[in-house]
Amino acid sequence: QRKNPFSNDDRLVSKPLHTHRGDPTYGRPPEGSRTEQRGKDAHSHVGKEVEELCLIIRSTGEVREDGHVSVTFGQLFETYVTISNKVVGILLRARKHGLVHFEGEMLWQGKDDDVVITLL
C-alpha cells in the first residue's frame, strides 16, 4: 500500500520502508504504538501467572532434604487447572526463566503425572 499512488492511508507514510536484521527496531512494533502496549501487557500478565504457579508449587509441594520444594506434575495439574488451563505453557515459561526444573521437554496429563517438578 505504501507504493500504491491511490492509497490515502497516512499511517504508512511515517513507517520506514525496510528494517534489517542488525537494526535495533527489527522485529519490534513502533514505539508508543498500541501493539507495543499490548505486548507489554501480555508480558506482565504471563509474569504474574508464573509467580502464581511458583506460589502454588510452594504451598502444595513438599520440602526436600536439599531445601527445594517439589511436587509431581499430576498433583500440580489437579491444583492449578482450577486457576488456569495453561499449566504446561506456564511451566515451560517458568523453566525458561530458571524458576523450576523438570525432566523432558513437554509434560502430558496422565502420561507424565509422576514427573517431579522442583522449585528452584
N, CA, C and O atoms as CSV, one atom per row, in Angstrom:
chain,resi,resn,atom,element,x,y,z
A,1,GLN,N,N,0.823,-1.195,0.000
A,1,GLN,CA,C,0.000,0.000,0.000
A,1,GLN,C,C,0.862,1.251,0.000
A,1,GLN,O,O,0.442,2.302,-0.483
A,2,ARG,N,N,2.080,1.133,0.548
A,2,ARG,CA,C,2.961,2.289,0.605
A,2,ARG,C,C,3.309,2.794,-0.804
A,2,ARG,O,O,3.467,3.996,-1.013
A,3,LYS,N,N,3.426,1.877,-1.759
A,3,LYS,CA,C,3.793,2.244,-3.121
A,3,LYS,C,C,2.581,2.542,-3.998
A,3,LYS,O,O,2.729,3.021,-5.122
A,4,ASN,N,N,1.389,2.262,-3.491
A,4,ASN,CA,C,0.165,2.473,-4.243
A,4,ASN,C,C,-0.155,3.975,-4.292
A,4,ASN,O,O,-0.394,4.575,-3.245
A,5,PRO,N,N,-0.167,4.593,-5.478
A,5,PRO,CA,C,-0.420,6.036,-5.561
A,5,PRO,C,C,-1.861,6.409,-5.198
A,5,PRO,O,O,-2.155,7.582,-4.967
A,6,PHE,N,N,-2.752,5.429,-5.146
A,6,PHE,CA,C,-4.155,5.702,-4.838
A,6,PHE,C,C,-4.484,5.483,-3.365
A,6,PHE,O,O,-5.621,5.694,-2.941
A,7,SER,N,N,-3.494,5.061,-2.590
A,7,SER,CA,C,-3.730,4.808,-1.173
A,7,SER,C,C,-3.665,6.111,-0.387
A,7,SER,O,O,-2.748,6.910,-0.579
A,8,ASN,N,N,-4.621,6.324,0.484
A,8,ASN,CA,C,-4.653,7.527,1.316
A,8,ASN,C,C,-4.387,7.196,2.776
A,8,ASN,O,O,-4.755,7.974,3.656
A,9,ASP,N,N,-3.771,6.090,3.049
A,9,ASP,CA,C,-3.531,5.670,4.424
A,9,ASP,C,C,-2.320,6.415,4.982
A,9,ASP,O,O,-1.184,6.112,4.619
A,10,ASP,N,N,-2.557,7.385,5.860
A,10,ASP,CA,C,-1.487,8.219,6.415
A,10,ASP,C,C,-0.608,7.454,7.393
A,10,ASP,O,O,0.519,7.871,7.660
A,11,ARG,N,N,-1.102,6.339,7.936
A,11,ARG,CA,C,-0.289,5.575,8.880
A,11,ARG,C,C,0.954,5.015,8.215
A,11,ARG,O,O,1.969,4.813,8.883
A,12,LEU,N,N,0.901,4.761,6.926
A,12,LEU,CA,C,2.019,4.147,6.228
A,12,LEU,C,C,3.128,5.143,5.909
A,12,LEU,O,O,4.269,4.739,5.686
A,13,VAL,N,N,2.820,6.416,5.883
A,13,VAL,CA,C,3.800,7.427,5.494
A,13,VAL,C,C,4.935,7.514,6.500
A,13,VAL,O,O,6.091,7.675,6.109
A,14,SER,N,N,4.629,7.409,7.791
A,14,SER,CA,C,5.643,7.601,8.822
A,14,SER,C,C,6.505,6.358,9.066
A,14,SER,O,O,7.530,6.454,9.741
A,15,LYS,N,N,6.124,5.219,8.546
A,15,LYS,CA,C,6.878,3.996,8.768
A,15,LYS,C,C,8.053,3.899,7.805
A,15,LYS,O,O,7.940,4.280,6.640
A,16,PRO,N,N,9.183,3.388,8.291
A,16,PRO,CA,C,10.309,3.177,7.376
A,16,PRO,C,C,9.975,2.064,6.384
A,16,PRO,O,O,9.167,1.181,6.672
A,17,LEU,N,N,10.606,2.120,5.216
A,17,LEU,CA,C,10.324,1.127,4.194
A,17,LEU,C,C,10.790,-0.266,4.611
A,17,LEU,O,O,10.019,-1.222,4.528
A,18,HIS,N,N,12.024,-0.394,5.054
A,18,HIS,CA,C,12.569,-1.707,5.408
A,18,HIS,C,C,13.457,-1.574,6.633
A,18,HIS,O,O,14.153,-0.575,6.810
A,19,THR,N,N,13.420,-2.589,7.469
A,19,THR,CA,C,14.389,-2.686,8.552
A,19,THR,C,C,15.204,-3.936,8.301
A,19,THR,O,O,14.725,-4.901,7.705
A,20,HIS,N,N,16.425,-3.905,8.758
A,20,HIS,CA,C,17.332,-5.029,8.533
A,20,HIS,C,C,17.662,-5.706,9.847
A,20,HIS,O,O,17.489,-5.125,10.918
A,21,ARG,N,N,18.129,-6.917,9.761
A,21,ARG,CA,C,18.371,-7.744,10.930
A,21,ARG,C,C,19.244,-7.059,11.977
A,21,ARG,O,O,19.008,-7.276,13.166
A,22,GLY,N,N,20.197,-6.278,11.631
A,22,GLY,CA,C,21.081,-5.616,12.589
A,22,GLY,C,C,20.447,-4.397,13.236
A,22,GLY,O,O,20.947,-3.900,14.245
A,23,ASP,N,N,19.361,-3.914,12.673
A,23,ASP,CA,C,18.685,-2.716,13.180
A,23,ASP,C,C,18.042,-3.014,14.540
A,23,ASP,O,O,17.383,-4.043,14.683
A,24,PRO,N,N,18.218,-2.130,15.554
A,24,PRO,CA,C,17.628,-2.388,16.875
A,24,PRO,C,C,16.097,-2.425,16.864
A,24,PRO,O,O,15.501,-2.982,17.785
A,25,THR,N,N,15.457,-1.860,15.869
A,25,THR,CA,C,13.993,-1.877,15.801
A,25,THR,C,C,13.470,-3.060,14.991
A,25,THR,O,O,12.259,-3.211,14.825
A,26,TYR,N,N,14.369,-3.895,14.489
A,26,TYR,CA,C,13.973,-5.041,13.673
A,26,TYR,C,C,13.128,-6.012,14.492
A,26,TYR,O,O,13.552,-6.437,15.567
A,27,GLY,N,N,11.954,-6.368,14.009
A,27,GLY,CA,C,11.089,-7.328,14.665
A,27,GLY,C,C,10.355,-6.774,15.870
A,27,GLY,O,O,9.803,-7.543,16.657
A,28,ARG,N,N,10.334,-5.485,16.032
A,28,ARG,CA,C,9.654,-4.851,17.168
A,28,ARG,C,C,8.601,-3.884,16.650
A,28,ARG,O,O,8.764,-3.281,15.590
A,29,PRO,N,N,7.523,-3.742,17.405
A,29,PRO,CA,C,6.496,-2.771,16.994
A,29,PRO,C,C,7.005,-1.351,17.200
A,29,PRO,O,O,7.904,-1.131,18.011
A,30,PRO,N,N,6.447,-0.392,16.482
A,30,PRO,CA,C,6.873,1.004,16.656
A,30,PRO,C,C,6.659,1.469,18.094
A,30,PRO,O,O,5.670,1.109,18.733
A,31,GLU,N,N,7.601,2.274,18.597
A,31,GLU,CA,C,7.493,2.790,19.965
A,31,GLU,C,C,6.222,3.611,20.138
A,31,GLU,O,O,5.850,4.413,19.282
A,32,GLY,N,N,5.568,3.383,21.275
A,32,GLY,CA,C,4.363,4.136,21.587
A,32,GLY,C,C,3.107,3.626,20.901
A,32,GLY,O,O,2.029,4.186,21.095
A,33,SER,N,N,3.228,2.578,20.106
A,33,SER,CA,C,2.054,2.055,19.387
A,33,SER,C,C,1.195,1.199,20.313
A,33,SER,O,O,1.645,0.765,21.373
A,34,ARG,N,N,-0.030,0.966,19.902
A,34,ARG,CA,C,-0.919,0.105,20.676
A,34,ARG,C,C,-0.412,-1.335,20.671
A,34,ARG,O,O,-0.611,-2.071,21.637
A,35,THR,N,N,0.234,-1.729,19.592
A,35,THR,CA,C,0.805,-3.074,19.514
A,35,THR,C,C,1.884,-3.251,20.571
A,35,THR,O,O,1.945,-4.286,21.233
A,36,GLU,N,N,2.733,-2.246,20.730
A,36,GLU,CA,C,3.773,-2.313,21.755
A,36,GLU,C,C,3.144,-2.416,23.149
A,36,GLU,O,O,3.614,-3.190,23.983
A,37,GLN,N,N,2.106,-1.656,23.399
A,37,GLN,CA,C,1.449,-1.675,24.697
A,37,GLN,C,C,0.791,-3.028,24.966
A,37,GLN,O,O,0.853,-3.534,26.087
A,38,ARG,N,N,0.163,-3.615,23.950
A,38,ARG,CA,C,-0.439,-4.940,24.115
A,38,ARG,C,C,0.625,-5.978,24.453
A,38,ARG,O,O,0.398,-6.859,25.282
A,39,GLY,N,N,1.780,-5.873,23.814
A,39,GLY,CA,C,2.882,-6.797,24.100
A,39,GLY,C,C,3.376,-6.657,25.531
A,39,GLY,O,O,3.638,-7.656,26.200
A,40,LYS,N,N,3.504,-5.428,26.001
A,40,LYS,CA,C,3.931,-5.193,27.381
A,40,LYS,C,C,2.903,-5.727,28.370
A,40,LYS,O,O,3.261,-6.325,29.384
A,41,ASP,N,N,1.631,-5.510,28.074
A,41,ASP,CA,C,0.565,-6.007,28.948
A,41,ASP,C,C,0.567,-7.539,29.009
A,41,ASP,O,O,0.399,-8.123,30.079
A,42,ALA,N,N,0.757,-8.181,27.858
A,42,ALA,CA,C,0.783,-9.649,27.803
A,42,ALA,C,C,1.978,-10.184,28.586
A,42,ALA,O,O,1.853,-11.167,29.317
A,43,HIS,N,N,3.124,-9.546,28.436
A,43,HIS,CA,C,4.325,-9.962,29.154
A,43,HIS,C,C,4.106,-9.857,30.662
A,43,HIS,O,O,4.499,-10.751,31.412
A,44,SER,N,N,3.495,-8.792,31.096
A,44,SER,CA,C,3.199,-8.587,32.511
A,44,SER,C,C,2.231,-9.653,33.036
A,44,SER,O,O,2.410,-10.182,34.133
A,45,HIS,N,N,1.209,-9.958,32.239
A,45,HIS,CA,C,0.213,-10.951,32.638
A,45,HIS,C,C,0.843,-12.338,32.800
A,45,HIS,O,O,0.562,-13.044,33.768
A,46,VAL,N,N,1.689,-12.718,31.855
A,46,VAL,CA,C,2.345,-14.024,31.923
A,46,VAL,C,C,3.280,-14.065,33.131
A,46,VAL,O,O,3.375,-15.090,33.806
A,47,GLY,N,N,3.966,-12.966,33.406
A,47,GLY,CA,C,4.839,-12.904,34.577
A,47,GLY,C,C,4.071,-13.139,35.867
A,47,GLY,O,O,4.557,-13.824,36.767
A,48,LYS,N,N,2.876,-12.574,35.961
A,48,LYS,CA,C,2.045,-12.778,37.149
A,48,LYS,C,C,1.588,-14.227,37.256
A,48,LYS,O,O,1.513,-14.774,38.357
A,49,GLU,N,N,1.281,-14.854,36.121
A,49,GLU,CA,C,0.871,-16.261,36.146
A,49,GLU,C,C,2.025,-17.164,36.575
A,49,GLU,O,O,1.812,-18.148,37.284
A,50,VAL,N,N,3.251,-16.835,36.148
A,50,VAL,CA,C,4.418,-17.615,36.561
A,50,VAL,C,C,4.623,-17.478,38.065
A,50,VAL,O,O,4.905,-18.467,38.742
A,51,GLU,N,N,4.483,-16.266,38.596
A,51,GLU,CA,C,4.606,-16.056,40.049
A,51,GLU,C,C,3.557,-16.865,40.805
A,51,GLU,O,O,3.857,-17.491,41.821
A,52,GLU,N,N,2.327,-16.846,40.298
A,52,GLU,CA,C,1.244,-17.582,40.950
A,52,GLU,C,C,1.522,-19.088,40.929
A,52,GLU,O,O,1.267,-19.782,41.913
A,53,LEU,N,N,2.044,-19.589,39.810
A,53,LEU,CA,C,2.383,-21.004,39.716
A,53,LEU,C,C,3.436,-21.374,40.756
A,53,LEU,O,O,3.328,-22.414,41.406
A,54,CYS,N,N,4.451,-20.533,40.915
A,54,CYS,CA,C,5.501,-20.800,41.904
A,54,CYS,C,C,4.926,-20.814,43.317
A,54,CYS,O,O,5.341,-21.622,44.148
A,55,LEU,N,N,3.978,-19.930,43.592
A,55,LEU,CA,C,3.334,-19.926,44.911
A,55,LEU,C,C,2.530,-21.206,45.144
A,55,LEU,O,O,2.527,-21.751,46.248
A,56,ILE,N,N,1.857,-21.677,44.108
A,56,ILE,CA,C,1.085,-22.918,44.213
A,56,ILE,C,C,2.017,-24.101,44.461
A,56,ILE,O,O,1.712,-24.970,45.278
A,57,ILE,N,N,3.147,-24.139,43.763
A,57,ILE,CA,C,4.118,-25.220,43.968
A,57,ILE,C,C,4.630,-25.178,45.406
A,57,ILE,O,O,4.744,-26.213,46.062
A,58,ARG,N,N,4.936,-23.974,45.890
A,58,ARG,CA,C,5.448,-23.820,47.254
A,58,ARG,C,C,4.421,-24.287,48.299
A,58,ARG,O,O,4.780,-24.910,49.298
A,59,SER,N,N,3.142,-23.976,48.053
A,59,SER,CA,C,2.118,-24.312,49.054
A,59,SER,C,C,1.683,-25.786,48.988
A,59,SER,O,O,1.310,-26.353,50.015
A,60,THR,N,N,1.722,-26.413,47.812
A,60,THR,CA,C,1.259,-27.799,47.696
A,60,THR,C,C,2.390,-28.813,47.724
A,60,THR,O,O,2.151,-29.995,47.971
A,61,GLY,N,N,3.622,-28.369,47.474
A,61,GLY,CA,C,4.744,-29.295,47.392
A,61,GLY,C,C,5.311,-29.656,48.750
A,61,GLY,O,O,4.868,-29.164,49.788
A,62,GLU,N,N,6.294,-30.522,48.712
A,62,GLU,CA,C,6.989,-30.973,49.910
A,62,GLU,C,C,8.430,-30.491,49.860
A,62,GLU,O,O,9.054,-30.483,48.799
A,63,VAL,N,N,8.953,-30.088,51.012
A,63,VAL,CA,C,10.338,-29.630,51.098
A,63,VAL,C,C,11.245,-30.853,51.136
A,63,VAL,O,O,11.062,-31.750,51.959
A,64,ARG,N,N,12.228,-30.881,50.234
A,64,ARG,CA,C,13.176,-31.990,50.178
A,64,ARG,C,C,14.337,-31.746,51.131
A,64,ARG,O,O,14.415,-30.699,51.773
A,65,GLU,N,N,15.225,-32.704,51.218
A,65,GLU,CA,C,16.385,-32.589,52.101
A,65,GLU,C,C,17.289,-31.427,51.720
A,65,GLU,O,O,17.900,-30.799,52.584
A,66,ASP,N,N,17.373,-31.138,50.412
A,66,ASP,CA,C,18.248,-30.050,49.969
A,66,ASP,C,C,17.596,-28.667,50.097
A,66,ASP,O,O,18.201,-27.660,49.731
A,67,GLY,N,N,16.367,-28.621,50.613
A,67,GLY,CA,C,15.695,-27.341,50.837
A,67,GLY,C,C,14.784,-26.898,49.706
A,67,GLY,O,O,14.016,-25.949,49.867
A,68,HIS,N,N,14.858,-27.572,48.563
A,68,HIS,CA,C,13.990,-27.230,47.439
A,68,HIS,C,C,12.607,-27.854,47.641
A,68,HIS,O,O,12.472,-28.915,48.250
A,69,VAL,N,N,11.602,-27.183,47.125
A,69,VAL,CA,C,10.229,-27.693,47.188
A,69,VAL,C,C,9.926,-28.399,45.874
A,69,VAL,O,O,10.237,-27.884,44.800
A,70,SER,N,N,9.318,-29.582,45.961
A,70,SER,CA,C,8.963,-30.293,44.734
A,70,SER,C,C,7.566,-30.874,44.847
A,70,SER,O,O,7.052,-31.130,45.936
A,71,VAL,N,N,6.977,-31.071,43.681
A,71,VAL,CA,C,5.618,-31.591,43.576
A,71,VAL,C,C,5.549,-32.408,42.291
A,71,VAL,O,O,6.301,-32.145,41.353
A,72,THR,N,N,4.663,-33.388,42.235
A,72,THR,CA,C,4.503,-34.142,40.992
A,72,THR,C,C,3.613,-33.348,40.038
A,72,THR,O,O,2.798,-32.527,40.458
A,73,PHE,N,N,3.790,-33.611,38.759
A,73,PHE,CA,C,3.001,-32.905,37.756
A,73,PHE,C,C,1.512,-33.187,37.920
A,73,PHE,O,O,0.684,-32.293,37.743
A,74,GLY,N,N,1.173,-34.426,38.258
A,74,GLY,CA,C,-0.235,-34.780,38.439
A,74,GLY,C,C,-0.888,-33.975,39.547
A,74,GLY,O,O,-2.003,-33.478,39.393
A,75,GLN,N,N,-0.184,-33.849,40.670
A,75,GLN,CA,C,-0.717,-33.091,41.799
A,75,GLN,C,C,-0.827,-31.603,41.441
A,75,GLN,O,O,-1.821,-30.950,41.757
A,76,LEU,N,N,0.206,-31.084,40.780
A,76,LEU,CA,C,0.177,-29.675,40.382
A,76,LEU,C,C,-0.932,-29.419,39.366
A,76,LEU,O,O,-1.633,-28.410,39.446
A,77,PHE,N,N,-1.086,-30.322,38.425
A,77,PHE,CA,C,-2.115,-30.155,37.405
A,77,PHE,C,C,-3.497,-30.086,38.039
A,77,PHE,O,O,-4.292,-29.207,37.705
A,78,GLU,N,N,-3.788,-31.008,38.954
A,78,GLU,CA,C,-5.102,-31.032,39.609
A,78,GLU,C,C,-5.352,-29.763,40.407
A,78,GLU,O,O,-6.483,-29.279,40.454
A,79,THR,N,N,-4.324,-29.218,41.031
A,79,THR,CA,C,-4.478,-27.999,41.824
A,79,THR,C,C,-4.596,-26.771,40.941
A,79,THR,O,O,-5.474,-25.934,41.148
A,80,TYR,N,N,-3.711,-26.660,39.954
A,80,TYR,CA,C,-3.602,-25.425,39.181
A,80,TYR,C,C,-4.633,-25.310,38.068
A,80,TYR,O,O,-4.946,-24.198,37.644
A,81,VAL,N,N,-5.169,-26.422,37.585
A,81,VAL,CA,C,-6.100,-26.377,36.457
A,81,VAL,C,C,-7.388,-25.633,36.837
A,81,VAL,O,O,-8.079,-25.114,35.960
A,82,THR,N,N,-7.712,-25.578,38.115
A,82,THR,CA,C,-8.888,-24.797,38.528
A,82,THR,C,C,-8.617,-23.299,38.445
A,82,THR,O,O,-9.553,-22.501,38.396
A,83,ILE,N,N,-7.340,-22.913,38.429
A,83,ILE,CA,C,-6.954,-21.498,38.329
A,83,ILE,C,C,-6.780,-21.100,36.866
A,83,ILE,O,O,-7.280,-20.063,36.432
A,84,SER,N,N,-6.071,-21.929,36.116
A,84,SER,CA,C,-5.792,-21.617,34.714
A,84,SER,C,C,-5.648,-22.911,33.925
A,84,SER,O,O,-5.184,-23.920,34.457
A,85,ASN,N,N,-6.044,-22.880,32.663
A,85,ASN,CA,C,-5.925,-24.064,31.817
A,85,ASN,C,C,-4.593,-24.089,31.061
A,85,ASN,O,O,-4.402,-24.929,30.182
A,86,LYS,N,N,-3.687,-23.192,31.390
A,86,LYS,CA,C,-2.406,-23.090,30.690
A,86,LYS,C,C,-1.252,-23.588,31.548
A,86,LYS,O,O,-0.166,-23.009,31.523
A,87,VAL,N,N,-1.477,-24.653,32.304
A,87,VAL,CA,C,-0.479,-25.150,33.248
A,87,VAL,C,C,0.844,-25.444,32.554
A,87,VAL,O,O,1.895,-24.979,32.995
A,88,VAL,N,N,0.798,-26.207,31.480
A,88,VAL,CA,C,2.025,-26.641,30.822
A,88,VAL,C,C,2.773,-25.449,30.220
A,88,VAL,O,O,3.995,-25.369,30.341
A,89,GLY,N,N,2.071,-24.538,29.587
A,89,GLY,CA,C,2.716,-23.368,28.999
A,89,GLY,C,C,3.377,-22.493,30.048
A,89,GLY,O,O,4.477,-21.984,29.832
A,90,ILE,N,N,2.718,-22.315,31.174
A,90,ILE,CA,C,3.288,-21.507,32.248
A,90,ILE,C,C,4.489,-22.229,32.868
A,90,ILE,O,O,5.471,-21.587,33.240
A,91,LEU,N,N,4.416,-23.558,32.981
A,91,LEU,CA,C,5.564,-24.323,33.475
A,91,LEU,C,C,6.771,-24.175,32.554
A,91,LEU,O,O,7.900,-24.019,33.020
A,92,LEU,N,N,6.529,-24.224,31.253
A,92,LEU,CA,C,7.629,-24.064,30.296
A,92,LEU,C,C,8.249,-22.677,30.413
A,92,LEU,O,O,9.470,-22.536,30.347
A,93,ARG,N,N,7.426,-21.663,30.585
A,93,ARG,CA,C,7.934,-20.298,30.743
A,93,ARG,C,C,8.739,-20.171,32.035
A,93,ARG,O,O,9.789,-19.529,32.054
A,94,ALA,N,N,8.245,-20.785,33.115
A,94,ALA,CA,C,8.956,-20.744,34.400
A,94,ALA,C,C,10.312,-21.450,34.289
A,94,ALA,O,O,11.302,-20.999,34.866
A,95,ARG,N,N,10.348,-22.566,33.541
A,95,ARG,CA,C,11.629,-23.260,33.351
A,95,ARG,C,C,12.582,-22.420,32.519
A,95,ARG,O,O,13.784,-22.389,32.785
A,96,LYS,N,N,12.059,-21.749,31.529
A,96,LYS,CA,C,12.896,-20.891,30.678
A,96,LYS,C,C,13.574,-19.800,31.507
A,96,LYS,O,O,14.705,-19.406,31.219
A,97,HIS,N,N,12.880,-19.317,32.533
A,97,HIS,CA,C,13.433,-18.272,33.392
A,97,HIS,C,C,14.215,-18.832,34.581
A,97,HIS,O,O,14.653,-18.076,35.448
A,98,GLY,N,N,14.391,-20.154,34.624
A,98,GLY,CA,C,15.195,-20.777,35.670
A,98,GLY,C,C,14.514,-20.860,37.024
A,98,GLY,O,O,15.195,-20.921,38.048
A,99,LEU,N,N,13.185,-20.862,37.056
A,99,LEU,CA,C,12.453,-20.907,38.320
A,99,LEU,C,C,12.072,-22.321,38.737
A,99,LEU,O,O,11.940,-22.600,39.928
A,100,VAL,N,N,11.894,-23.212,37.772
A,100,VAL,CA,C,11.550,-24.599,38.070
A,100,VAL,C,C,12.401,-25.530,37.218
A,100,VAL,O,O,12.995,-25.116,36.222
A,101,HIS,N,N,12.450,-26.799,37.628
A,101,HIS,CA,C,13.168,-27.818,36.856
A,101,HIS,C,C,12.308,-29.079,36.792
A,101,HIS,O,O,11.708,-29.486,37.787
A,102,PHE,N,N,12.258,-29.684,35.619
A,102,PHE,CA,C,11.619,-30.990,35.441
A,102,PHE,C,C,12.241,-31.649,34.233
A,102,PHE,O,O,12.768,-30.978,33.346
A,103,GLU,N,N,12.176,-32.975,34.202
A,103,GLU,CA,C,12.751,-33.746,33.102
A,103,GLU,C,C,11.810,-33.744,31.908
A,103,GLU,O,O,10.590,-33.710,32.070
A,104,GLY,N,N,12.371,-33.781,30.726
A,104,GLY,CA,C,11.595,-33.847,29.495
A,104,GLY,C,C,11.318,-32.458,28.926
A,104,GLY,O,O,11.486,-31.441,29.598
A,105,GLU,N,N,10.892,-32.450,27.678
A,105,GLU,CA,C,10.604,-31.182,27.011
A,105,GLU,C,C,9.171,-30.726,27.233
A,105,GLU,O,O,8.908,-29.531,27.372
A,106,MET,N,N,8.247,-31.675,27.267
A,106,MET,CA,C,6.821,-31.358,27.384
A,106,MET,C,C,6.202,-32.319,28.384
A,106,MET,O,O,6.616,-33.473,28.490
A,107,LEU,N,N,5.215,-31.840,29.111
A,107,LEU,CA,C,4.517,-32.689,30.069
A,107,LEU,C,C,3.088,-32.918,29.580
A,107,LEU,O,O,2.416,-31.992,29.126
A,108,TRP,N,N,2.638,-34.173,29.681
A,108,TRP,CA,C,1.314,-34.556,29.226
A,108,TRP,C,C,0.510,-35.085,30.399
A,108,TRP,O,O,1.009,-35.886,31.190
A,109,GLN,N,N,-0.731,-34.640,30.514
A,109,GLN,CA,C,-1.602,-35.105,31.588
A,109,GLN,C,C,-1.805,-36.609,31.449
A,109,GLN,O,O,-2.015,-37.118,30.348
A,110,GLY,N,N,-1.740,-37.308,32.569
A,110,GLY,CA,C,-1.889,-38.757,32.560
A,110,GLY,C,C,-0.558,-39.454,32.368
A,110,GLY,O,O,-0.137,-40.222,33.233
A,111,LYS,N,N,0.104,-39.209,31.268
A,111,LYS,CA,C,1.369,-39.872,30.946
A,111,LYS,C,C,2.495,-39.420,31.881
A,111,LYS,O,O,3.309,-40.239,32.307
A,112,ASP,N,N,2.547,-38.139,32.198
A,112,ASP,CA,C,3.648,-37.583,32.981
A,112,ASP,C,C,3.233,-37.170,34.393
A,112,ASP,O,O,3.867,-36.301,34.994
A,113,ASP,N,N,2.180,-37.781,34.925
A,113,ASP,CA,C,1.697,-37.397,36.256
A,113,ASP,C,C,2.722,-37.611,37.360
A,113,ASP,O,O,2.657,-36.940,38.390
A,114,ASP,N,N,3.681,-38.542,37.170
A,114,ASP,CA,C,4.670,-38.835,38.205
A,114,ASP,C,C,5.961,-38.038,38.044
A,114,ASP,O,O,6.881,-38.210,38.844
A,115,VAL,N,N,6.057,-37.184,37.049
A,115,VAL,CA,C,7.259,-36.367,36.846
A,115,VAL,C,C,7.333,-35.334,37.972
A,115,VAL,O,O,6.355,-34.661,38.298
A,116,VAL,N,N,8.541,-35.236,38.555
A,116,VAL,CA,C,8.737,-34.326,39.691
A,116,VAL,C,C,9.142,-32.943,39.167
A,116,VAL,O,O,10.054,-32.809,38.351
A,117,ILE,N,N,8.444,-31.935,39.654
A,117,ILE,CA,C,8.744,-30.543,39.326
A,117,ILE,C,C,9.345,-29.912,40.575
A,117,ILE,O,O,8.742,-29.932,41.648
A,118,THR,N,N,10.547,-29.349,40.420
A,118,THR,CA,C,11.259,-28.774,41.553
A,118,THR,C,C,11.302,-27.266,41.428
A,118,THR,O,O,11.656,-26.731,40.378
A,119,LEU,N,N,10.946,-26.590,42.491
A,119,LEU,CA,C,11.002,-25.132,42.530
A,119,LEU,C,C,12.423,-24.718,42.881
A,119,LEU,O,O,12.945,-25.092,43.931
A,120,LEU,N,N,13.042,-23.949,42.005
A,120,LEU,CA,C,14.417,-23.510,42.238
A,120,LEU,C,C,14.383,-22.152,42.883
A,120,LEU,O,O,15.434,-21.580,43.173
